[in-house]
Amino acid sequence: MSNYNSQEALKQYRQLGLETQINNASPHRLIQLLMDGTLDRLKGAKAAMDRGDSATKGVLIGKAMAIISGLRSSLNMDVENSDLPERLDGLYDYMGRRLLEASTYNKSEVIEEVIDLMKTIKSGWDGIEQQSQL
């Protein structure tokens, strides 16, 4: 019998991998990781909601809301000749309010709406990196 908990070891391995990604990431990549983290937590929250696990649902929605708040606070509102930061700020605010509604009223379709919005934002963000590499 092993002295190691395989699940705990796997968790530690994943954490180390994430720390390596973060330490070596550009600012652009960090935003991508935050968006990925949001999507992962929202998918988990939706699954928890679907199986009636309200405690996990609440924790995961709370984590997703915290990441969205972090994305919102990282916006550069001093960009000249662009209303994009203000529009993203409004969209992040909307997403946070919708997640609060989803959590309060157990509306998995609202979580799906926020997932779709985040995927759209992430797609645009990913396109910036691809275009800069051309």
Residue frames as a rotation matrix with the C-alpha (Angstrom) as fourth column:
MET 1
0.585 0.811 0.000 0.00
0.811 -0.585 0.000 0.00
0.000 0.000 -1.000 0.00
SER 2
-0.155 -0.644 0.749 1.32
0.624 -0.652 -0.431 3.43
0.766 0.400 0.503 -0.95
ASN 3
-0.349 -0.051 -0.936 2.00
0.860 -0.415 -0.298 6.15
-0.373 -0.908 0.189 1.59
TYR 4
-0.963 -0.057 -0.264 0.77
-0.052 -0.921 0.387 8.72
-0.265 0.387 0.883 -0.94
ASN 5
0.072 0.997 0.006 -2.73
0.282 -0.015 -0.959 9.88
-0.957 0.071 -0.282 -1.67
SER 6
-0.498 -0.336 0.799 -2.85
0.820 0.118 0.560 9.75
-0.283 0.934 0.217 -5.47
GLN 7
0.469 0.741 0.481 -5.54
0.829 -0.557 0.050 12.43
0.305 0.375 -0.875 -5.69
GLU 8
0.833 -0.222 -0.506 -3.54
0.160 -0.779 0.606 14.80
-0.529 -0.586 -0.613 -3.51
ALA 9
-0.219 -0.962 0.161 -0.39
0.414 0.058 0.909 14.12
-0.884 0.266 0.385 -5.52
LEU 10
-0.225 0.231 0.947 -2.24
0.969 -0.048 0.242 14.86
0.102 0.972 -0.213 -8.74
LYS 11
0.827 0.562 -0.030 -3.61
0.557 -0.810 0.183 18.08
0.078 -0.168 -0.983 -7.25
GLN 12
0.475 -0.738 -0.479 -0.10
0.097 -0.497 0.863 19.16
-0.874 -0.457 -0.164 -6.25
TYR 13
-0.433 -0.620 0.654 1.25
0.699 0.226 0.678 18.32
-0.569 0.751 0.336 -9.71
ARG 14
0.198 0.604 0.772 -1.46
0.924 -0.378 0.058 20.40
0.327 0.702 -0.633 -11.36
GLN 15
0.910 0.115 -0.399 -0.80
0.301 -0.845 0.442 23.29
-0.287 -0.522 -0.803 -8.99
LEU 16
0.003 -0.989 -0.148 2.90
0.262 -0.142 0.955 23.18
-0.965 -0.042 0.258 -9.84
GLY 17
-0.397 -0.086 0.914 2.07
0.906 0.122 0.405 23.18
-0.147 0.989 0.029 -13.54
LEU 18
0.627 0.701 0.341 -0.20
0.723 -0.686 0.079 26.18
0.289 0.197 -0.937 -13.11
GLU 19
0.711 -0.430 -0.556 2.44
0.162 -0.670 0.725 28.05
-0.684 -0.605 -0.407 -11.11
THR 20
-0.368 -0.866 0.338 4.98
0.542 0.095 0.835 27.39
-0.755 0.491 0.435 -13.87
GLN 21
-0.063 0.438 0.897 2.55
0.965 -0.201 0.166 28.71
0.253 0.876 -0.411 -16.48
ILE 22
0.879 0.459 -0.127 1.86
0.475 -0.828 0.298 31.84
0.031 -0.322 -0.946 -14.42
ASN 23
0.417 -0.796 -0.439 5.52
0.207 -0.387 0.898 32.55
-0.885 -0.466 0.003 -13.70
ASN 24
-0.608 -0.701 0.373 6.44
0.470 0.061 0.880 32.26
-0.640 0.711 0.292 -17.38
ALA 25
0.109 0.801 0.589 3.35
0.981 0.010 -0.196 33.99
-0.163 0.599 -0.784 -18.80
SER 26
-0.843 -0.213 0.494 3.10
0.363 -0.903 0.230 37.29
0.398 0.373 0.838 -20.60
PRO 27
-0.784 0.611 -0.111 0.42
-0.310 -0.540 -0.783 39.72
-0.538 -0.579 0.612 -19.41
HIS 28
-0.265 0.686 -0.677 -1.66
-0.931 0.001 0.366 38.63
0.252 0.727 0.638 -22.41
ARG 29
-0.439 0.026 -0.898 -1.36
-0.060 0.997 0.058 34.98
0.897 0.079 -0.436 -21.40
LEU 30
-0.984 0.087 -0.158 -2.30
0.164 0.067 -0.984 35.77
-0.075 -0.994 -0.080 -17.79
ILE 31
-0.437 0.877 -0.198 -5.62
-0.816 -0.480 -0.324 37.22
-0.379 0.020 0.925 -18.99
GLN 32
-0.133 0.351 -0.927 -6.16
-0.682 0.646 0.343 34.05
0.719 0.677 0.153 -21.06
LEU 33
-0.763 -0.209 -0.612 -5.52
0.230 0.796 -0.559 31.93
0.604 -0.567 -0.559 -17.97
LEU 34
-0.868 0.497 -0.005 -8.01
-0.215 -0.385 -0.898 33.98
-0.448 -0.778 0.441 -15.97
MET 35
-0.159 0.832 -0.531 -10.62
-0.987 -0.136 0.083 33.56
-0.003 0.537 0.843 -18.69
ASP 36
-0.319 -0.023 -0.948 -9.93
-0.283 0.956 0.072 29.81
0.905 0.291 -0.311 -18.81
GLY 37
-0.964 -0.087 -0.250 -10.27
0.209 0.325 -0.922 29.67
0.161 -0.942 -0.296 -15.03
THR 38
-0.577 0.815 -0.050 -13.59
-0.691 -0.520 -0.501 31.47
-0.434 -0.255 0.864 -15.21
LEU 39
-0.012 0.574 -0.819 -14.90
-0.878 0.386 0.283 29.05
0.478 0.722 0.500 -17.82
ASP 40
-0.607 -0.275 -0.746 -13.72
0.021 0.933 -0.360 26.02
0.795 -0.234 -0.560 -15.83
ARG 41
-0.973 0.222 -0.062 -15.44
0.051 -0.055 -0.997 27.24
-0.225 -0.974 0.042 -12.68
LEU 42
-0.351 0.894 -0.279 -18.66
-0.882 -0.416 -0.223 28.11
-0.315 0.168 0.934 -14.50
LYS 43
-0.127 0.268 -0.955 -18.81
-0.594 0.751 0.289 24.69
0.794 0.604 0.063 -16.15
GLY 44
-0.811 -0.226 -0.540 -18.25
0.262 0.684 -0.680 23.10
0.523 -0.693 -0.496 -12.75
ALA 45
-0.844 0.536 0.018 -20.92
-0.325 -0.484 -0.813 25.30
-0.427 -0.692 0.582 -11.18
LYS 46
-0.140 0.813 -0.565 -23.42
-0.975 -0.015 0.221 24.36
0.172 0.582 0.795 -13.87
ALA 47
-0.310 -0.036 -0.950 -22.66
-0.155 0.988 0.013 20.66
0.938 0.151 -0.311 -13.37
ALA 48
-0.967 -0.054 -0.249 -23.02
0.235 0.187 -0.954 21.05
0.098 -0.981 -0.169 -9.59
MET 49
-0.579 0.811 -0.079 -26.32
-0.725 -0.557 -0.405 22.86
-0.373 -0.177 0.911 -10.06
ASP 50
-0.098 0.545 -0.833 -27.58
-0.814 0.438 0.382 20.14
0.573 0.715 0.401 -12.39
ARG 51
-0.333 -0.065 -0.941 -26.84
0.228 0.963 -0.147 17.45
0.915 -0.263 -0.305 -9.80
GLY 52
0.660 0.748 0.068 -28.30
0.168 -0.235 0.957 19.48
0.732 -0.621 -0.281 -6.91
ASP 53
0.095 -0.729 -0.678 -24.99
0.989 0.149 -0.021 20.19
0.117 -0.668 0.735 -5.15
SER 54
0.817 0.381 0.434 -25.75
0.377 -0.921 0.098 23.72
0.437 0.084 -0.896 -3.99
ALA 55
0.734 -0.604 -0.310 -22.65
0.134 -0.320 0.938 24.06
-0.665 -0.730 -0.154 -1.80
THR 56
-0.239 -0.849 0.471 -20.24
0.704 0.182 0.686 23.36
-0.669 0.496 0.554 -4.66
LYS 57
0.215 0.416 0.884 -22.33
0.912 -0.410 -0.030 25.49
0.350 0.812 -0.467 -7.01
GLY 58
0.971 0.227 -0.074 -22.07
0.236 -0.876 0.421 28.43
0.031 -0.426 -0.904 -4.63
VAL 59
0.356 -0.919 -0.171 -18.31
0.219 -0.096 0.971 28.07
-0.908 -0.383 0.167 -4.15
LEU 60
-0.335 -0.533 0.777 -17.62
0.841 0.201 0.502 27.81
-0.424 0.822 0.381 -7.88
ILE 61
0.469 0.533 0.704 -19.90
0.760 -0.650 -0.014 30.70
0.450 0.542 -0.710 -8.83
GLY 62
0.926 -0.169 -0.338 -18.23
0.119 -0.719 0.684 32.80
-0.359 -0.674 -0.646 -6.13
LYS 63
-0.021 -0.994 0.111 -14.79
0.406 0.093 0.909 31.96
-0.914 0.064 0.402 -7.55
ALA 64
-0.169 0.032 0.985 -15.93
0.984 -0.052 0.171 32.77
0.057 0.998 -0.022 -11.09
MET 65
0.816 0.525 0.241 -17.34
0.498 -0.851 0.165 36.09
0.292 -0.015 -0.956 -9.89
ALA 66
0.639 -0.658 -0.397 -14.05
0.119 -0.426 0.897 36.89
-0.760 -0.621 -0.194 -8.16
ILE 67
-0.337 -0.770 0.542 -12.08
0.710 0.170 0.683 36.19
-0.618 0.615 0.490 -11.34
ILE 68
0.165 0.478 0.863 -14.48
0.907 -0.417 0.058 38.32
0.388 0.773 -0.502 -13.39
SER 69
0.958 0.139 -0.251 -14.05
0.250 -0.832 0.495 41.10
-0.140 -0.537 -0.832 -10.83
GLY 70
0.163 -0.979 -0.123 -10.28
0.285 -0.072 0.956 40.75
-0.945 -0.191 0.267 -11.24
LEU 71
-0.323 -0.203 0.924 -10.59
0.939 0.052 0.339 40.95
-0.117 0.978 0.174 -15.01
ARG 72
0.630 0.665 0.401 -12.76
0.684 -0.720 0.121 44.03
0.369 0.198 -0.908 -14.61
SER 73
0.858 -0.314 -0.406 -10.28
0.095 -0.681 0.726 45.74
-0.504 -0.662 -0.554 -12.29
SER 74
-0.110 -0.964 0.244 -7.42
0.520 0.153 0.840 45.03
-0.847 0.219 0.484 -14.71
LEU 75
0.480 0.347 0.806 -9.02
0.877 -0.230 -0.423 47.01
0.039 0.909 -0.414 -17.53
ASN 76
-0.674 -0.688 -0.269 -7.03
0.652 -0.725 0.221 50.01
-0.347 -0.026 0.937 -18.69
MET 77
0.349 0.935 -0.062 -9.68
0.834 -0.340 -0.434 52.72
-0.427 0.100 -0.899 -18.69
ASP 78
0.233 -0.351 -0.907 -7.21
-0.083 -0.936 0.341 55.34
-0.969 -0.004 -0.248 -20.01
VAL 79
-0.463 -0.353 0.813 -7.12
0.726 0.376 0.576 54.03
-0.509 0.857 0.082 -23.59
GLU 80
-0.448 0.254 -0.857 -7.62
-0.350 -0.932 -0.093 56.94
-0.823 0.259 0.506 -25.97
ASN 81
-0.388 0.368 -0.845 -10.05
-0.921 -0.182 0.343 56.81
-0.027 0.912 0.410 -28.89
SER 82
-0.644 0.228 -0.730 -11.65
-0.045 0.941 0.334 53.56
0.764 0.248 -0.596 -27.75
ASP 83
0.000 0.717 0.697 -14.77
-0.955 -0.207 0.213 52.75
0.297 -0.666 0.684 -25.81
LEU 84
0.096 0.005 -0.995 -13.78
-0.173 0.985 -0.011 49.10
0.980 0.173 0.095 -25.54
PRO 85
-0.861 -0.428 -0.277 -12.64
0.168 0.275 -0.947 49.25
0.481 -0.861 -0.165 -21.88
GLU 86
-0.685 0.670 0.285 -15.94
-0.692 -0.478 -0.540 50.86
-0.226 -0.568 0.792 -20.85
ARG 87
0.185 0.774 -0.606 -17.91
-0.868 0.417 0.268 48.32
0.460 0.477 0.749 -22.83
LEU 88
-0.232 -0.344 -0.910 -16.00
0.082 0.925 -0.370 45.42
0.969 -0.161 -0.186 -21.30
ASP 89
-0.976 -0.102 0.190 -16.47
-0.163 -0.229 -0.960 46.95
0.141 -0.968 0.207 -17.85
GLY 90
-0.250 0.964 0.088 -20.22
-0.961 -0.236 -0.145 47.03
-0.119 -0.121 0.986 -18.43
LEU 91
0.264 0.316 -0.911 -20.21
-0.559 0.820 0.122 43.48
0.786 0.477 0.393 -19.76
TYR 92
-0.633 -0.544 -0.551 -18.23
0.167 0.599 -0.783 42.17
0.756 -0.587 -0.289 -16.78
ASP 93
-0.838 0.410 0.360 -20.65
-0.524 -0.421 -0.741 43.96
-0.152 -0.809 0.568 -14.45
TYR 94
0.118 0.919 -0.375 -23.59
-0.969 0.189 0.159 42.37
0.217 0.345 0.913 -16.27
MET 95
-0.031 -0.208 -0.978 -21.99
-0.195 0.960 -0.198 38.93
0.980 0.185 -0.071 -16.03
GLY 96
-0.933 -0.355 -0.055 -21.50
0.004 0.140 -0.990 39.32
0.359 -0.924 -0.129 -12.29
ARG 97
-0.515 0.817 0.259 -25.12
-0.809 -0.362 -0.464 40.33
-0.285 -0.448 0.847 -11.78
ARG 98
0.256 0.609 -0.751 -26.35
-0.811 0.558 0.177 37.43
0.527 0.564 0.636 -13.91
LEU 99
-0.411 -0.478 -0.776 -24.24
0.011 0.848 -0.529 34.96
0.911 -0.227 -0.344 -11.93
LEU 100
-0.941 0.160 0.299 -25.72
-0.328 -0.198 -0.924 36.27
-0.089 -0.967 0.238 -8.71
GLU 101
-0.010 0.989 -0.150 -29.17
-0.991 -0.030 -0.127 35.66
-0.130 0.148 0.980 -10.21
ALA 102
0.097 -0.013 -0.995 -28.16
-0.500 0.864 -0.060 32.19
0.861 0.504 0.077 -11.42
SER 103
-0.806 -0.491 -0.330 -26.93
0.042 0.510 -0.859 31.26
0.590 -0.707 -0.390 -7.96
THR 104
-0.789 0.528 0.315 -29.92
-0.549 -0.375 -0.747 32.69
-0.276 -0.762 0.586 -6.13
TYR 105
0.169 0.980 -0.102 -32.58
-0.872 0.101 -0.478 31.15
-0.459 0.170 0.872 -8.37
ASN 106
-0.242 -0.365 0.899 -30.74
-0.031 0.929 0.369 28.01
-0.970 0.062 -0.236 -9.59
LYS 107
0.816 0.492 -0.302 -30.88
-0.259 -0.156 -0.953 29.02
-0.516 0.856 0.001 -13.23
SER 108
0.070 -0.836 0.544 -28.41
0.429 0.518 0.740 26.90
-0.901 0.181 0.395 -15.15
GLU 109
0.458 0.149 0.876 -29.41
0.887 -0.138 -0.440 28.62
0.055 0.979 -0.196 -18.40
VAL 110
0.986 -0.150 0.070 -28.06
-0.157 -0.982 0.103 31.88
0.053 -0.112 -0.992 -16.97
ILE 111
0.305 -0.923 0.235 -24.71
-0.167 0.191 0.967 30.21
-0.938 -0.334 -0.096 -16.23
GLU 112
0.081 -0.222 0.972 -24.70
0.853 0.520 0.047 28.99
-0.516 0.825 0.231 -19.83
GLU 113
0.878 0.269 0.396 -25.37
0.436 -0.791 -0.429 32.57
0.198 0.550 -0.811 -21.00
VAL 114
0.772 -0.635 -0.033 -22.36
-0.503 -0.641 0.580 33.82
-0.389 -0.430 -0.814 -19.03
ILE 115
0.098 -0.718 0.689 -20.23
0.296 0.682 0.668 30.95
-0.950 0.139 0.280 -20.36
ASP 116
0.402 0.126 0.907 -21.16
0.911 0.043 -0.410 31.98
-0.091 0.991 -0.097 -23.91
LEU 117
0.989 -0.049 0.143 -20.31
-0.036 -0.995 -0.090 35.62
0.147 0.084 -0.986 -23.18
MET 118
0.480 -0.866 0.140 -16.93
-0.424 -0.089 0.902 34.69
-0.768 -0.492 -0.409 -21.70
LYS 119
0.115 -0.414 0.903 -16.17
0.665 0.707 0.240 32.42
-0.738 0.573 0.356 -24.67
THR 120
0.737 0.219 0.639 -16.90
0.647 -0.503 -0.573 35.33
0.196 0.836 -0.513 -27.01
ILE 121
0.886 -0.460 0.048 -14.63
-0.447 -0.826 0.344 37.69
-0.119 -0.326 -0.938 -25.07
LYS 122
0.265 -0.824 0.501 -11.91
-0.146 0.479 0.866 35.04
-0.953 -0.303 0.007 -24.90
SER 123
0.417 -0.052 0.908 -12.17
0.824 0.444 -0.353 34.36
-0.385 0.894 0.228 -28.62
GLY 124
0.916 -0.070 0.394 -11.49
0.135 -0.873 -0.469 38.03
0.377 0.483 -0.790 -29.33
TRP 125
0.672 -0.697 0.249 -8.63
-0.616 -0.340 0.710 38.08
-0.411 -0.631 -0.659 -26.82
ASP 126
0.256 -0.558 0.789 -7.13
0.311 0.821 0.479 34.93
-0.915 0.123 0.384 -28.35
GLY 127
0.697 0.095 0.711 -7.39
0.717 -0.080 -0.692 36.58
-0.009 0.992 -0.124 -31.80
ILE 128
0.907 -0.421 0.012 -5.24
-0.420 -0.904 0.079 39.47
-0.022 -0.077 -0.997 -30.64
GLU 129
0.221 -0.862 0.456 -2.38
-0.408 0.343 0.846 37.10
-0.886 -0.373 -0.276 -29.86
GLN 130
0.253 -0.083 0.964 -2.76
0.685 0.719 -0.118 35.22
-0.683 0.690 0.239 -33.13
GLN 131
0.911 0.140 0.389 -2.77
0.387 -0.619 -0.684 38.44
0.145 0.773 -0.618 -35.12
SER 132
0.740 -0.672 0.012 0.35
-0.617 -0.672 0.409 39.74
-0.267 -0.310 -0.912 -33.37
GLN 133
0.101 -0.712 0.695 2.21
-0.063 0.692 0.719 36.55
-0.993 -0.116 0.025 -34.32
LEU 134
0.719 0.225 0.657 1.55
0.596 0.286 -0.750 37.03
-0.357 0.932 0.071 -38.06
